[in-house]
Amino acid sequence: GQESTLLSMMLPLLHQGMVVAGVPYSEKALNATNSGGTPYGASHVESDSLSTEEIKICQAQGRRMAQLAITLST
């Protein structure tokens, strides 16, 4: 369900000409997480707190988006 939700959310963004940047498989936490996070983006299954892997995936996606913004602004 998480992946299909993230994919369906991307369609309107693409129609508006926005850029979508996922999390590449080079992020090791993607292969280690059991509770959330996909190549389509960071996610979280409801629980008390974020797992270490989820935090790493969020940080990796944030770095990727920041670098993309810097690259596109120059």
N, C-alpha and C positions, 0 to 999 in steps of 0.2 A: 503494500500500500504506500509506503513512503516514496518509493521510486516513481510510481505512477503519479502521485501528487506533485512531486517536483517537476516531472516532465510536463504535466498539463499546465503548471504555472509558468513554464518557459514560453509557451506558444504566444500568449498576448505580448510578452516582452519582445519576442522576435518580430512580431507584426509592427511594433513601434520602433524598430531599428536598433534595439538595445543589444549590447554584447553580453553573452553568457559565458562564464568561465567556471568550469567544474574543478574537481580535485583529481589530479592525475594519479594513476596507479603507482607512480614513483613515491607517493606518500605511504610509507610503510604502515601507518596506523590503519589504513583502509583494510589491509589484510588481517589485522589483529582485532578489530572491533567486533563485538557481539551484540552491541546495543544501538548503534546508529552510525550514520555516515556512509555515503556512497560516492561514486565518481560524479554524480549529478549535483552533489552539494552536501554540506554539513547537515545533519539531522539528529534528532534525539527521541528515543522512545521514553515515554513518561516513566519516571522513577524519581527517587529522592535526589540524586545528584548526577552530574555528568561524569562519564568514565574518563580515564586518562587519555584513551584513544580518541574519544569524541572531542576533547579539548585540543588535542594535537591536530585533528582534522579541521576544526574551526580556525585554528591559528594558521594552518597551511593555506586554507582558502582565503583568509584575510590577507596574508602576504601576497598571494597570487593576484587578488583583486587590486591591491595597492600598486604592485609592479605593473599591472596592465594599465591602470589609470595614469601612472607616470609615463609609461611608454606612449600611450595615446595622446597625452597632452603636449608632447614635444614634436 
